Each structure stands twice: as C-alpha cells, then as structure tokens.
Amino acid sequence: MKFARTNALALPLLVTLALAGTAAANANPVILNGNFSGSVGGYTYQPSTVTGWTFTGGTGVQANGSAWGFSNAPGSSGQSAFLQSYIGPLGAPTGDPSSSISQNVAGLTSGDTYAISFYLEQRPGYGANPVTVTMDGVTLTVATPPENDTWTKYTEDFTYNGGSDALSFSVTGSGVGQYDNDTGLADVSIAATPEPGTLLMLGTGLFGFAAFARRKFGTSNL
C-alpha cells in the first residue's frame, strides 16, 4: 500500500517540482569580480590588477583600512571601489568631472527580469555624491548614500531588452573648482527574478498538490 501511495503522489509532486524548476529555469547572469578583488596596495586609480571592470576618470579601488577611511567592505575581498568627481588643479584622472566603473554582463536573456544589488557608502567627512546606475544606457536608479559612514545596500529590478549588456556606475561633477566628493561601491551582484506568472503557476501547483493529498489520504495520514 505504501508503494501505491507513493505512485499516487508522484504525478502531482512531479508537476509541482517542474513548476518550481520553471521559476528558476533562467540561469543567473554573471557579474565578474563583484567584490573588486585584486592587488591595489592601499588605493589605486584605474587599477590594472582588478579584472572584470573598466575604470574611467576619478575611479579606482581601495583596500580596507586605506587612507580613504571607508568602513570595511562587505564581501570577502577586503576591498571596495570608489567614484570621485573632483574638478580642480590635480588633472586626470582625479580631475575628471565624469567618472564611471562598468562591465559587460554575460548571460542576460532578452525579455527576462533581473535584480541588480550593490552597496554604497559616502566617504567619511565628504559630501554626498549621487551614483547613476545604468544598463544598456538606460538609467535604473540614481542612488545617494546617507552620510552615516556605513555601507547601504540597494537593489533595483530591470527587464533586459536585448540591447547592450553594459552595466555602469557613474558620478558627474557640477563645475570647475568643485571639491572632491567620493562614493564607495562594493559587492555588486545580479540575479534572475521569476516572472509573476511563473510564481502564480508555482503557487497553484503547490495548492493543487496539497488538495490532492488531502482528498486521497486525509490529513491524518500525511
């Protein structure tokens, strides 16, 4: 009888598991080196040792405990990136009013929805500097970290439309002579997000399985 009961449960259970698999069917895309690991020795502008990212203008990577004064970065690398929009006498790269950190994200599927997550922190003692996040040239969000000397996590959903897969974090200065404002960036990741219809199908499958089991065996036998 136990064998028969197992067979009776198998079909609805398999259907439910198949629906669950559909919810996670799309492979997650890949952010390469989201923790900005690589040898920088304190802090470095436009480092060549940090793979996966393209640094332009006043951007770079700093290690925990560097002169920049950021809190220890989330993640395991012990490092974070920084974006600086200083306009003044120092010249490039720190004198560039428009600075960005970017990479092309592998594994995106046109029409699918994703969630991009990252941490920002304002450099202690310096003004808040908004960070513009874009994908495929489209602005996802403009995030301004609070001036509380801690890392703040941000998550933004977007639907990929099959164009450029370039993800960019950027800051822009407002005029000549502006003092440097620095924002830290850390622990960037991206994940596929199930469509609402898929979640509804999964919930319906689970509900149907539970109802079937109650009718077939009664709740006292489950």
Order of alpha helices (4+ residues) and beta strands (2+ residues): alpha-beta-beta-beta-beta-beta-beta-beta-beta-beta-beta-beta-alpha
